[in-house]
Amino acid sequence: MSLRDIAHSLFQEAIATQRPSVIVNNSLDEFEEYFHNAERIFPIAIGKASVEMMNGLLDYLEKKHKTKIHKKPLVISNPQENNSSHDFTHIISSHPTPNASSVSASKNVLDYVSQSSVDDLVVFLISGGGSSLLSYPADGISLDDKIQLTELLLSSGCNINEINTVRKHVSQIKGGRLNSAALPSKTLSLVISDVINDDLSSIASGPTVADKTTYSDAISVLKKYDIFDKSPKSVQDYLREGADGKNLETPKEFSNNTIKVISSNIVFRQTLTELAKAKSFDVVNLSHTFEGLAIDDAERLYDEVSRISDSNMIIISGGETLVNLTGNGMGGRNQEFALAFLKKYIEENSKQEICLYSVGTDGIDGPTDAAGAIVDMDTINAYTLSDLNLESFLSNNDSYNFFNKLNSLVQIGPTGTNVADIQITIIK
């Protein structure tokens, strides 16, 4: 079994162990009183893991509370297969950039929750991707303006918390506004976190979470990255008016909601660690996360790998890195991470036999059909025999085409979950 086969096998085993349907189902006994006391139950799933999460919830509810389910539950996801045996309305929306389907999906969700009353329970199943899948611009801001703003944010180098601070303040659904729409019913939010610090207000832009940030904070983020003046005028005007108290702020507290994180990047990395140990590998699960620029963090990981002389060692790491878009190539942060790692390996003239497997747990890395990329001896040998200019591909953010030429992309399709990125590094 090659090192890339070992890494791929470990990843697939972890995906199976961390199936959102299983995680949700195992979390529900704790809230049985909520279901028992509710007159009606309104299930809504939003995000890349929404189909699987809804399966887990309905497996539970249909055994005990089937008659309480109000009409057809709603599932909002990115394009993915739906082989569920359960009856729910599955709405395909847009990710990573919102479009008209995102607005339509938002209106469907708001209409559904508005039918709930004080004796009802609304169950929100939330996973990453919700910020784009549910996008309903504030009054006076067009969808095109919102899309332009999103593109500016994604290419600016700001982190996910900063991006969501802005998005919450130009939305009718983010930053707790969805939970407000469900009042006065009781709400339960079960969350699979794609945010490294598990900040509830940032996961899917916190649609059911009271928001501590302000319009002024949103303006500060845009100015920090020098994109306020580049933002659409409608956005600038709306944020200024909000800072002046002319627009309603995001809700700052709730008494009707219960929220619990049921899976995260930390949990996924621990699962990988246990699986690798069961295969008799020595394992190091790095305590720190990679949240800087992909090209910088890849070098940090390489430096850690180069200091290890033991064989049969696996390093497990994770995070959510950033990409500074300076070129017009194709790729994602995991592919750029892998390319920068290879660059460092070549520069150092390393002789270590290694395999770096860097992937998004959702199976999607940037606007590509790849989950990430591999750097192993096959990659290195193929590169050595090629006439590819690594520096040129890296500066053009064209990691996808680079690894595609070397048969080193990871292409597995959507996994049904989303807990940020992981790296499996095997040292032989």
Phi, psi and omega in degrees: 000126181287165180297321179292328177292321178296313180299316181295320179296317179298316180297314181295323177295319179294320177301316180295320180293326183260029178303128182302326180297320180291315181298316179297310183302321181287348183265353195273334180304327180301333185247021181303324179299323178299314181293320182297320185277344184284140174284315176226154180237130181246096180274131179223128178240133184227126174129181184292335180259015191293322180297311179297319181296318178296321177304315180296319180292314183289330172304321181282309186294323185288346175277329189238329190224032186302321184290346181273345184293125184277117178051223180254124176306157181251136174233123178245117182220170167286169180302122178197160179291145176233100179255022184293146175272354182272156181261107175212163177273117182256113181254121177274125180239188190253141177205140007271354180252128180293155172215196184300329180294331178293321178290316179299317178298319179300316181295322177298316180294314180298322178295319181295311183290334180293344178278353181278159180225186191298333182266005184259167176235124173258124180253115177259124174253112192239132174221174185300153181100347184298334181299322179272323183296324173247102181226112183228094186301150176298157179305132178096350178249122181282162177298320179299321178294321179295320179295317178299318178298315180300317180295320176299316182295315184293334182260003187274338185097000179283155183277174187295325179295320179292319178302315183288331175302319179288311185299325181296335186260009172232029187230154173261005186226334183277174175061037178090354184291331177293319178296323176300323181293337181274349179302145007264016181293164173278144180233147176232124179245119174253127195236131166260117190274127171254010180253131191300320180271008180054034177290109185301328183285349181257338181291118185056028182063027171055055183295339181242015186244133174304140190249128180270344183278165186230172174301321180297323177297319180298318178297320181298320178298312181297322179287325179302322182258015174057042179235006178296311181290342178273347181287155178305146182301324180298324178290313179303313182296317183295317180293320178298315179297322177296317179296333178273003177084013182271343177242147183296129178288163172296148181297139185259349176201152176224152174240357187257359188241148173238133184230137178217132172277123184252349174201157184197177177299322179299315180297317181296318180295322178294323176298314177300318180300313181294321179295319180292320178296324179294339177264014174072025172272148165282133188233135170244118176259105185298133182283330180273159180247159178262110183228007178267200176295138183303320183293328179281316182291330176297321177293323177298316179294318179302317180300321178293318180295319184293340180276353183263125180256348180293149173261170180059039183247140174236131174255126177254128179217171181191179180152206177207097186279176181242154176235129175268108185282105178246347181241188181237026179279192182236139179169190177214176186295327179289322178291321178292322176301312181296321181293319178293324176297315178298319179303315180294319179301315180293315181300322182277357181053043184292149176243004178298138172270111187224168169218120172257126180238103185245116187217157169275133184294344177276354180083006183229125180240104182065198181276054182229174176264014180252150174274338182167210184211165181241140168239110175220189185294329176296317178299312184296317180295318179295321178295317181300325181275352183266176175249024182289140177262099185303314182302320181295317179295321182292315181291337179266009183050045186244044184294328180300308183293328177298305184288333177297322179292337182255010179056043184231024171275150171259112183237102187234351182079172181302136183266343182091001175226177181195093178232051177067210190247154174225155171235131172249116180244117182255131178245118183269000000 
